[in-house]
């Protein structure tokens, strides 16, 4: 569920088996209103279906490790209470200092990439190669990041062309084009 629209959540509940569902709330602050409201709804559904002793095994939280994160606080509270209460299946940290579109390279994005079958080792090797190339001298034709930025800048300044068309060659990459558009 992308938001807390009651009709969307009701429709979703009609087609899923909550007892076989993994809930993945993602919020760096752990207190984003829409994310936490939606999480609270599904947590409630899980408690009703599985009980307080078992609901948390169906939650994999992705959040910051700060005192302000309600998700992190909930996990800490679960661990200090009665051993009959289960804790989250896992908690993946969102590193401090990383936000917005760059979080795609943290557990925020890597978790979903792994879920859909992306070969993370190959992806990270490619990411490392791209990073290393971005550190090459600006004169190097292997510094693709600089070359792209240079061409885009020159097109904008000399021809007033500031439109970029990013066309994924496969429907599976549609979300990548939306991320790039940000």
Buried (B, 14 or more C-beta within 10 A) or exposed (E): BEEBEEEEBEEBBEEEEBEEBEBBBBBBBBBBEEBBEBBEBBBEBBBEBBEBEBBBBBBBBBBBBBEEBBBBBBBBEBEEEEEEBBBBBEBBBBBEEBEEEEBBBBBBBBBBBEEEEBEEEEBBEEEEEEEEBEEBEEEEEEBEEBBEEEEBEEBEEEEEEEEEEEEEEEEEBEEEEEEEEE
